[in-house]
Amino acid sequence: MLEFFIRSLDASMIFTFAALGELINQRTGVLNVGIEGIMLFGATLGFISAKVTGNYFIGFLVGVAIGGLLGLLHGFVSITLGVDQVVSGMGIWILGFGLTTYIGSPYAGPLGLERIPALFGLSPFFFLGIVLVVITWFVLFKTNLGLRVRSVGENPSVAEVSGINVSRTRYLGVILGGMLMGMAGAIYTLDYNPVWSYNFIMGWGFISLALVFFSMWNPLILLAGSMLFGTLWQLSLNPQLVLPGILSRYIWRAIPFAITLVTLVFMSTRWFRTRWGAARPEALGQPYIKE
């Protein structure tokens, strides 16, 4: 049972890193639905780099770098060119789904390196994730930088008049967010499950996207939601450890996605938008054209 909870916490950090990156994106007013594609790129290229060099640091560095580059690409298309942000994000996801399959196939199988040492039984990324959540919350709500980020996401026209460079702030958000998404993918293949296989992310990116809405764009609530979904995911893999003989494992596998769907439907209702809509960045998904 202890191993189950440890694995659940380790899984929750993958959701945390990816969702935290998306939360930063959305706080600047940019929606990126291509989280899964960025995670696939970060996981695959990070895995290959670590396997070829035998160095975990290089693997994580490559994962973070490719995530940042893809975030920059999404920013150029959606911020500079003004392309629909959903279309841009879906393009990144489709590209990631197809290209990583081709790139990673020759390296399919286990990583073959000694596992990253645990701290008190937990992955070191659990502690790093907690620190990043607290830092993100503090920066967003207690600093001038956070105020600028939130202003750009709420009303970019007013922010520009106030002397804030909207495009620069949004680029900062999408690059940093992409780096966290790439890091989440690298954590998956280098620490959580160091084996490469076809379409191994299996919807983690879309759950992370839903977590941002679930969290009301608050990093602390996001952390709690990540732990919930990490536990549900681990339960779907090993239901017999906690609830032996209750439902098929395939039904348990569908539960995280079912909860994701229900959450998104609930949050799109008029009642929710009326009562809690103020938490949503007002300019989310809207391109900004400087007049």
N, C-alpha and C positions, 0 to 999 in steps of 0.2 A: 504493500500500500504506500509506503514511504517513497519508493521508486516512482510510483504513479504520479504522486504530487510533485516530485522533483522534475520529472519529465514534462508535466503540465506547465510548471513555471518556466522551464526552458523554452517550451513552445510559445508561451505567451510573449516572450521577449521578441520573437520574430514578428508577431503581430504589432507589438509596441513600436519597434523601429520603423516598420513600413508605414503604419498609421500615423506616427508622429511626423514623418516626412510629408505625408499628405495633408496633415493638419496645418503644417507651416505653409504649404502651398495654398491651401484654401483661405488661410487668414490673410493672405495678400490678395485674394480675389481670384486665384487661378485654380481651376479644377483639373485634376489629372487622373483620368480613369485608367491610365496605362500602368498602374502600379505593378500588376502581375508581370507585364513585359519587362519592366526595369528590374524586378526581382529575378526573373529568369536570366537576364543578361548578367547581373551581378553574381548570381549563383554559379552560372556556367563558366564564365570567364575567370571568376575567382577560384573555382574548383580546378580548372585546367592549369592556371598559373601556379597554384600551390602544388599540384601533382607533378608538374614538370620541374619546378625549382626545388621542391621539397621544403618550401618555406611558407608557413602560415601567414606571416606578415605581408608578404608579396601578394598572396591570394586575397587577403582582405583589402589591401591597398588598391588592387585592380578592381575589385567589386565596388568599392566606394567611388573610384575614378570613373568607371563606366556609368555608374548611376548618375554622377554629376554631369557627365557629358550628355546623357539622354535627357536629364532635366533641362540642360541648356538648349537642347534641340527642341523640346516641347515649348520652352520659353520663346525661342526665336519664331516658331511657327504660330504660336497663339498670342504672344505679346507684340512682337514686331510686325508680323504679317497679318495679325488679326483673324486668323483662321479659327473656326469653331473649336473650342477647347475639348469637347467630347470627341470630335472627329480626330483631332491630333492625338489624344490619349489612346483611342482605339487603334490608331495606326501603329503606335509604339507597341501596344500589346500584341497585335497580329505579327508585327515584325519580330518581336521577341519570341513568340510561340514557334514561328517557322525557322528563323535563323539559328536559334540556340539548339534546335533539334539537329540541324545539319552540322553545326560546329562541335557540339558535345558528343555526338554518336561515337567517334573513335575513342573517346575516353570513358565510355560507359563502364560502370562498376564501382568498386570501393575506392576511396581516396588513397589508402595504403600508407598513411602517415600515423604516427603515434597521436592518440587523442589529446586534445587540449586539456590540461589539468583543471580539475574542478576546485572550487573554493567552497568549503563546508558542504560538499556534495552537489553544489549548484554550478552551472556554467558561469564563468566570469562575466558573460554578457548580461546576465540577470542583474548584477550590481551596476554595470555600466548603463543599462536601460533605465533603472530607477533614477540614477543621477541625471541622465539626459532629460527625463520627464520633469524632474524638479527644476532643472536649469531652464527648460523651455517655458514652463509655467511662470517662473520668475521673470524671464526676459519679456514675455508677452504682456504680463500684467503689472510689472513693477519698474520697467525701464522706459526711457525715451525711445529706444529702438523698437520695443514692443508696441508702443503707442503709434509710431509711424507705420509699422506693419499692419496694425489693426485699422488705422485710418485709411490706408490704401485699399484694404479689403472692403471697407464700409462705403466710402465715398471718395473715389480717386480724384474727382474734379476739385473738391474742397481741399484734399491733401496737396494737390499740385499748387493751388493758390497759396497754401500755407508754406510753400517752399520745399515740399517733399518731392523728390524725383520718383514718380510712380513706376516707371519702367525699370529703373535701377533696383528699387525695392522688390519688385515682383521677380526680377531676374535672380536676386539674392535668395528669394524664397524657393523658386523652382530648382535652383542648383543645389541648395542645401537639402531640400526635400528629396531630390533625386539621389543624393549621396546616401541619405538614410535608407532609402528604398533598396539601393544597391547593396548596402551593408546588411540589410535584412536578408536578402537572397544569399549573400556570402555566409552569413551565420547558419543558414539552413544547411548548405552543402559542406561546410567546413567544420561545423560543430554539432548541430542538432542531429543530422542524418547524413554523414559523410559518404554518400553513395550517389553517383549521377545516373539518372534514368530519364526516359522520355516523359515530358510534361510532369515533372516531379513536384512542382509547386501546388498543383491541384486546387486552385481557387483561393489560396491564402491571400493573394493580392486583393481580390474582390471583397473578401471578409474584412480586410484591413480598411478598404474604402468605406464600407458600411460602419466600421467602428468609429470613424471620424464623425459621422452623423449621429451615431449612438451616443457619443461623448459630449454632444452639444458644443463641440469645438473647444473643449477644456482638457488639457493634457492629463490632469489628475483623474478625471472620470474615464479618460481613454485608457489609462493604466489598469483601472479596475475592470473595464470591459475586455481588455486584452487577456487578463488573467481568467476571466469567465470563458472566453472563447478558446484559450489554450487548454483549459480543463475539459471543455466539451470535445475539442479535437482529440485529445489524448484518450478520452473516454470512448470515442468512436473507433479508435485503434485497438483498445484493450478493454472492452466493456466487461469481460469476465472477471477482471480484477476487482471491480467495484460492485457490479450488478450482474452476477452470474446467472445465466439462464433467462434473462429478461430481454426480449426482443432480439432480432438478428443484428449482427454487427453492421450489415449494410444499411439498416434503418438508422442505427446510431451514426453512421458515416454521413447520412443526409441531414441530421439534426442541426449542425452548425450553419448549413446553408439555408435550411428552413427558417431558423431564427433570424438570419440575416435578411431574408425576404420579408418576413413579418415585420421586422424593425423598420425597414425602408418604407413599406406600405403604410405602417402606422404613422411614421414621421411625415408622410406626404398628405395626411388628412387635414382638413380645414381646421379641426379642433386643435391639433398639435401646432399648426402654423400660427394660429391666432394666439395661443397661449405661450408658446416657446419660440416663435419665429425670430424674435429679436436676437437670439444667440447666433443665428446664421449670418455670415458676412453678407451684407446687402448687395455688394457688387460681384458676388461669386459667379464665375462663369461668363462674366460680361467683359468683352474687350474694351480697352480704354484708348480713345483717340484724342490726343492732345489738340486742343483748339487754338 
